[in-house]
Amino acid sequence: MAKKKPTYEIEQENGWLGTNAKERKQIFSFCENYRQFISTVKTERQANDEGVRLAEAHGFTDLAPRIAAGERLKAGDKVYFSVGGKTLILAHIGTRPIVEGLRLIGGHTDSPRLDLKPRPLYEEGGMALLDTHYYGGVRKYQWVTTPLAIHGVVAKKDGTSVSISIGENADEPVFCITDLLPHLAKEQSDRKLGVAITGEGLNVLCGSMPAGKGTQQIKRAILEKLHADYGIDEWDLTSAELEIVPAGPARDLGFDRSMLLGYGHDDRASAYPAIRAIVDQDETPEYTAMVLLCDKEEIGSVGSTGMNSFLFENAAAEIVNLCTEDYSDLILRRTLRNSKMLSADVNALHDPNYPEVSSPNKNMAQLNHGVVMTKYVGARGKSGSNDAHAEYVAELRALFDDAGVTWQTGEIGKVDQGGGGTIAYMLARYEMDVIDCGVGVMSMHAPMEVVGKFDLYMAYRGFSAFLA
């Protein structure tokens, strides 16, 4: 055979073309497990709990008792650490001294949603409604007339808490936000898209049957039902975290079932492959492998469970302390400086319905072209961006290519069109190498988002190679 002519330019094609029947079966099997995951995991608390369940099923143990006992960690040990029941850290101790650095994958498990206000329930116009405050970058008009579910916890004065989940099962009621009929919507239709539906207008319809004659009887009926079903009263709602999310499971998308339509792909489409990559490790890694899945990314990574807190540094200090004979702040700082990270957040995909916002010359990620490496995000001159070093990008190119991982580059739309951010820059402050690397998504931040199954599986393959 004639020697194949070398090529010096990027040649990429639809990733499915390079798969055989066995590989497609593996992809569909992995993605069915993911579909079930995001169908049941609708909040960051649920993501934490399911992550713990998966970890424990693969031999991980709670780090907290080992910290309390001062029990040493050795190569091969698998531990997890939960912060506030919302942020989860998984670690698999490697064979190299931990001071030589971690191999860290970091993402988040919170998603845009509606949160109930502390005094949410009220009656008006012969109906009971729930007052909400939207969380994260939602496009408000997308949330009206959509079947909604309620998930969360109610913390009571006696120290107990009640978990609530309503609207996911076929025999359960759902909730919704009503909208105007087109016959009466002329004024609304004349408004700009961003203000056609207001934040204070996102009130969730939850009942219409009165408990008896008189005023506020519909509200009273709802409160009586909440007390009968859950043992809670209106005061208990002031110490609750109840989230309004789209009801129902994620679904296969397309005649060929090659995509998934579901709520919370941002960022659980990166979180799940990261969890699977570390729990599926058969061999002890060379460098200590760690997965960090945090809360509050969608509102700036604030609070005690967000990346702007010291939660990662504190957890890393505890692990370094149990892995070294003579712990010091300098050893911790050297460990972090020597680490390498993938900021596993989703990226935007080219959408043929909206080509005017896509970065030209194929700089926008494409569906079915693999996991996306994003050298920088940010906006308006890369503001707020990590901007990975060229040497680190080259290192990952070699790693992915050697492991047979299909990958692509991407950025979030045209220059000056918009932009975005992740937790990457917050970890880069430790001097570690960091790059954004995750799954491409269409309709990001909508109640229902789209990902490709091939891309999702390549994220898992890439994360596995990185942590090995």
Secondary structure, 3 states (H helix, E strand, C coil): CCCCCCCCCCCCCCHHHHCCHHHHHHHHHHHHHHHHHHHHCCCHHHHHHHHHHHHHHCCCEEHHHHHHHCCCCCCCCEEEEEECCCEEEEEECCCCCHHHCEEEEEEECCCCEEEEEEEEEEEECCEEEEEEEEECCCCHHHHCCCCEEEEEEEECCCCCEEEEEECCCCCCCCEECCCCCHHHCHHHHHCCHHHHCCHHHCCEEEECCCCCCCCCHHHHHHHHHHHHHHCCCCHHHHHEEEEEEECCCCEEECCCCCEEEECCHHHHHHHHHHHHHHHCCCCCCCCEEEEEEECCHHHCCCCCCCCCCCHHHHHHHHHHHHHCCCCCHHHHHHHHHCCEEEECCCEEECCCCCHHHCCCCCCCECCCCCEEEECCCEECCCECCCCCCHHHHHHHHHHHHHCCCCEEECCCCCCCCCEECCCHHHHHCCCCEEEEEECEEECCCCCCEEEEHHHHHHHHHHHHHHHC
